[in-house]
């Protein structure tokens, strides 16, 4: 796994060993970030269920202003911290060891771009998407990765969806 483009292009990233972390494939990441190009410059990003932090790091490398990385796994956040050091992007990042609901309910941030790659088959993506309007401004964009074709969500309009193998990547815009 590596950073595909931007100021940290080509830097290899680490993933936590022995965990149920599913790094987003480079070809999928490239396609997603091509679609997100208009939303990246100076974005305030939330990488929820961040795992190794590869999505948030890619956003920072491509011009996002700041990224909050949130995960419940200390091992995942340790990997994120190391990846931020490897890419020299740690000065534009904050790391939170937190449950997604707790973070979404207490943060005062207004995010313009949100990555959601929750554990599959848990149903928590619906809860996260319902809480997002409280932490996003108008025109914010959310990227949701699921193993099924997701539904519409109140306050969000689906703007793009693609299937990569067994994974769906869906982009939503806040309305």
C-alpha positions as CSV (number, residue, x, y, z in Angstrom):
1,X,0.0,0.0,0.0
2,X,1.3,3.4,-0.9
3,X,0.4,7.1,-1.4
4,X,-0.6,7.4,-5.0
5,X,-0.3,11.2,-5.7
6,X,0.6,14.6,-4.3
7,X,3.4,15.7,-1.9
8,X,3.9,12.2,-0.4
9,X,3.6,10.3,-3.7
10,X,5.2,6.9,-3.7
11,X,5.7,6.6,0.1
12,X,4.9,3.1,1.3
13,X,2.4,2.8,4.2
14,X,2.2,0.2,6.9
15,X,-0.9,-1.7,8.0
16,X,-1.5,-3.1,11.5
17,X,-0.6,-6.8,11.7
18,X,-3.2,-9.5,12.5
19,X,-6.2,-7.1,12.5
20,X,-9.3,-7.0,10.5
21,X,-8.1,-4.0,8.5
22,X,-9.0,-4.0,4.8
23,X,-6.7,-1.5,3.0
24,X,-8.3,0.1,0.0
25,X,-6.6,-1.2,-3.1
26,X,-4.5,1.3,-5.1
27,X,-6.6,1.1,-8.2
28,X,-9.8,1.8,-6.2
29,X,-8.1,4.6,-4.3
30,X,-7.0,6.2,-7.6
31,X,-10.5,6.0,-9.0
32,X,-12.1,7.5,-5.9
33,X,-9.6,10.3,-5.7
34,X,-10.1,11.2,-9.3
35,X,-13.8,11.8,-8.5
36,X,-12.9,13.7,-5.3
37,X,-10.4,16.1,-7.0
38,X,-12.7,19.1,-6.9
39,X,-13.4,18.6,-3.2
40,X,-9.8,18.1,-1.9
41,X,-8.2,21.6,-2.0
42,X,-8.2,23.0,1.6
43,X,-10.7,20.3,2.7
44,X,-11.3,19.6,6.4
45,X,-11.3,15.8,6.4
46,X,-12.7,13.1,8.7
47,X,-11.3,9.6,8.2
48,X,-13.8,7.6,10.3
49,X,-12.9,3.9,10.9
50,X,-9.5,5.0,9.7
51,X,-7.6,1.8,10.0
52,X,-4.1,2.5,8.7
53,X,-5.1,6.1,7.7
54,X,-4.4,5.6,4.0
55,X,-7.5,7.5,2.8
56,X,-7.0,10.5,5.0
57,X,-3.3,10.5,4.2
58,X,-4.0,10.4,0.5
59,X,-6.3,13.4,0.9
60,X,-3.6,15.3,2.8
61,X,-1.1,14.5,0.2
62,X,-3.4,15.9,-2.5
63,X,-4.0,19.2,-0.8
64,X,-6.5,18.8,2.1
65,X,-5.9,21.3,4.9
66,X,-6.4,19.0,7.9
67,X,-7.6,15.4,8.7
68,X,-9.0,13.9,11.9
69,X,-8.4,10.2,12.1
70,X,-10.8,8.2,14.3
71,X,-10.7,4.6,15.2
72,X,-11.4,2.3,18.2
73,X,-8.2,0.3,17.7
74,X,-5.0,1.5,19.3
75,X,-3.0,-0.7,16.9
76,X,-4.7,0.9,13.9
77,X,-4.0,4.4,15.3
78,X,-0.4,3.5,16.0
79,X,-0.1,2.5,12.3
80,X,-1.7,5.8,11.3
81,X,0.7,7.7,13.5
82,X,3.7,6.0,11.9
83,X,2.3,6.5,8.4
84,X,1.8,10.2,9.1
85,X,5.5,10.4,10.3
86,X,6.6,8.5,7.2
87,X,4.8,10.9,4.9
88,X,5.7,14.0,6.9
89,X,2.0,15.0,7.1
90,X,1.6,14.7,10.8
91,X,1.5,18.5,11.3
92,X,-1.9,18.6,9.5
93,X,-3.5,15.7,11.4
94,X,-5.2,14.8,14.7
95,X,-5.7,11.3,15.9
96,X,-8.6,10.2,18.1
97,X,-9.0,6.8,19.9
98,X,-12.8,6.8,20.0
99,X,-16.0,5.1,19.1
100,X,-17.4,6.7,15.9
101,X,-20.7,7.7,17.7
102,X,-18.9,9.4,20.5
103,X,-16.7,11.4,18.1
104,X,-19.6,12.4,15.9
105,X,-21.7,13.5,18.9
106,X,-18.9,15.5,20.7
107,X,-16.8,17.1,17.9
108,X,-17.3,20.8,17.1
109,X,-15.6,20.4,13.7
110,X,-17.5,20.9,10.4
111,X,-16.0,18.5,7.9
112,X,-16.1,19.1,4.2
113,X,-15.0,15.6,3.2
114,X,-15.7,12.4,5.1
115,X,-14.3,8.8,4.5
116,X,-16.4,6.0,6.0
117,X,-14.9,2.5,5.7
118,X,-16.7,0.7,8.6
119,X,-16.4,-3.0,9.4
120,X,-18.5,-5.0,7.0
121,X,-21.8,-6.7,8.0
122,X,-22.2,-4.7,11.2
123,X,-24.9,-2.2,10.0
124,X,-23.1,0.7,11.6
125,X,-22.7,2.7,8.3
126,X,-26.4,3.6,8.5
127,X,-25.9,5.1,12.0
128,X,-22.8,6.9,10.9
129,X,-24.5,8.4,7.9
130,X,-27.5,9.5,10.0
131,X,-25.1,11.4,12.4
132,X,-23.0,13.0,9.6
133,X,-25.3,16.1,9.1
134,X,-24.3,17.3,12.6
135,X,-20.6,17.5,11.7
136,X,-20.8,18.5,8.0
137,X,-21.6,21.7,6.3
138,X,-23.6,22.2,3.1
139,X,-22.0,20.7,0.0
140,X,-19.8,18.3,2.1
141,X,-19.0,15.0,0.4
142,X,-18.9,11.6,2.1
143,X,-17.4,8.4,0.6
144,X,-18.9,5.2,1.9
145,X,-17.3,1.8,1.3
146,X,-19.6,-1.2,1.8
147,X,-19.9,-4.8,0.6
148,X,-23.5,-4.2,-0.5
149,X,-25.2,-1.5,-2.6
150,X,-26.1,1.1,-0.1
151,X,-29.4,3.0,0.2
152,X,-30.2,6.7,0.0
153,X,-29.6,8.7,3.2
154,X,-31.6,11.7,4.5
155,X,-29.7,15.0,3.9
156,X,-27.4,13.3,1.3
157,X,-27.7,12.9,-2.4
158,X,-25.8,10.0,-4.1
159,X,-23.5,11.5,-6.8
160,X,-21.5,8.5,-7.8
161,X,-21.4,4.7,-7.2
162,X,-19.0,2.1,-8.5
163,X,-18.4,-1.6,-7.8
164,X,-14.9,-2.9,-7.4
165,X,-14.9,-6.7,-7.0
166,X,-17.1,-7.3,-4.0
167,X,-16.9,-3.7,-2.7
168,X,-19.2,-0.7,-3.5
169,X,-17.8,2.8,-3.2
170,X,-20.5,5.4,-3.0
171,X,-20.1,9.2,-3.0
172,X,-22.7,11.4,-1.4
173,X,-23.1,15.1,-1.4
174,X,-24.8,16.9,1.5
175,X,-28.0,18.7,0.5
